[in-house]
Amino acid sequence: QVQLVESGGDLVEPGGSLTLSCAASGFTFSRFTMRWYRQAPGKERELVAGMLLIGGRRDYKDSVKGRFTISRDNVKNILYLEMNNLKPEDTAVYYCHASYGSLSYWGQGTQVTVSS
């Protein structure tokens, strides 16, 4: 059974930091492209960051470049998103996504709220 379980979301003040985790199981994690998406209330889901393999290319949404870092542990089967200097506009539900060919899996999401 494929599972992607996100955790680490929280309420944080502007300028604060959070690290999200996504624990994967039920598929060969190391072969999958992994991405983080987010969806704010009333808005469409958008791509935040993605990477293929350890040491591979990483892509970021322009507004998070220099603040967010995506990484993965192919031994523990965990995807991370380190988020620094958080802004109110980063408030959203953050989703983990795995893809390989026609295969596509989503997690249930974790809420990040940036507010004073």
C-alpha positions as CSV (number, residue, x, y, z in Angstrom):
1,Q,0.0,0.0,0.0
2,V,1.5,3.3,-1.1
3,Q,1.6,6.0,1.6
4,L,3.0,9.5,1.7
5,V,2.6,11.0,5.2
6,E,3.5,14.6,5.7
7,S,4.3,16.2,9.1
8,G,5.9,19.2,10.6
9,G,3.3,21.8,9.7
10,D,2.6,24.4,12.4
11,L,1.8,28.0,13.2
12,V,4.9,30.2,13.0
13,E,5.6,33.9,13.1
14,P,6.9,35.8,10.1
15,G,10.6,35.3,9.8
16,G,10.4,31.9,11.4
17,S,11.5,28.5,10.2
18,L,9.9,25.0,9.8
19,T,11.0,21.7,8.3
20,L,8.4,19.5,6.7
21,S,8.9,15.8,6.4
22,C,7.2,13.3,4.1
23,A,7.5,9.6,5.0
24,A,7.1,7.3,2.0
25,S,6.3,3.6,1.9
26,G,4.9,1.0,-0.5
27,F,7.0,2.0,-3.5
28,T,10.6,2.3,-4.6
29,F,11.2,5.8,-3.2
30,S,14.7,6.2,-4.8
31,R,13.3,5.9,-8.3
32,F,10.7,8.6,-8.0
33,T,10.8,12.3,-8.7
34,M,9.7,13.9,-5.5
35,R,8.1,17.3,-5.2
36,W,6.4,19.6,-2.7
37,Y,3.2,21.5,-3.7
38,R,1.1,23.9,-1.7
39,Q,-2.5,25.1,-1.8
40,A,-3.7,28.3,-0.1
41,P,-7.4,28.9,0.6
42,G,-9.2,29.9,-2.6
43,K,-6.1,29.3,-4.8
44,E,-4.9,26.5,-7.1
45,R,-2.3,24.0,-5.9
46,E,1.1,25.2,-7.0
47,L,4.6,23.6,-7.3
48,V,7.0,24.7,-4.6
49,A,10.1,22.5,-5.0
50,G,11.2,19.3,-6.7
51,M,14.1,17.0,-7.1
52,L,14.9,13.7,-8.8
53,L,17.7,12.0,-6.9
54,I,20.3,12.8,-4.3
55,G,22.8,15.2,-5.9
56,G,20.4,15.8,-8.8
57,R,18.7,18.9,-10.0
58,R,16.5,20.8,-7.7
59,D,13.9,23.3,-8.9
60,Y,12.1,26.0,-6.9
61,K,9.2,28.3,-7.3
62,D,10.8,31.8,-7.7
63,S,9.2,33.2,-4.6
64,V,10.8,30.6,-2.3
65,K,14.3,30.5,-3.9
66,G,17.0,31.2,-1.3
67,R,14.5,30.5,1.6
68,F,13.4,26.9,1.0
69,T,15.5,23.8,0.5
70,I,14.3,20.4,-0.7
71,S,16.2,17.3,0.2
72,R,15.6,13.5,0.5
73,D,17.0,10.5,2.3
74,N,16.8,7.5,0.1
75,V,17.7,5.2,3.0
76,K,15.0,6.4,5.3
77,N,12.6,7.1,2.4
78,I,11.8,10.6,3.6
79,L,11.5,13.8,1.7
80,Y,12.1,17.1,3.5
81,L,11.4,20.8,2.9
82,E,13.4,23.2,5.0
83,M,11.6,26.6,5.1
84,N,13.3,29.7,6.4
85,N,12.3,33.4,6.6
86,L,8.7,32.4,6.3
87,K,6.2,35.0,5.1
88,P,2.5,35.2,5.5
89,E,2.1,34.4,1.8
90,D,3.6,31.0,2.5
91,T,0.5,30.0,4.5
92,A,-1.0,26.9,2.8
93,V,-1.5,23.2,3.0
94,Y,1.7,21.6,1.8
95,Y,1.6,18.3,-0.1
96,C,4.2,15.8,-0.9
97,H,4.0,14.2,-4.4
98,A,5.8,11.3,-6.0
99,S,5.9,10.5,-9.7
100,Y,7.5,7.9,-12.0
101,G,6.3,7.5,-15.5
102,S,2.5,7.2,-15.3
103,L,2.6,6.6,-11.5
104,S,1.5,9.6,-9.3
105,Y,1.0,9.6,-5.6
106,W,-0.1,12.4,-3.2
107,G,0.1,12.8,0.6
108,Q,-2.8,14.1,2.7
109,G,-1.1,17.5,3.4
110,T,0.2,19.4,6.4
111,Q,-0.9,22.9,7.3
112,V,1.6,25.7,7.5
113,T,0.3,29.0,8.9
114,V,2.6,32.1,9.0
115,S,1.1,34.8,11.2
116,S,1.9,37.1,14.1
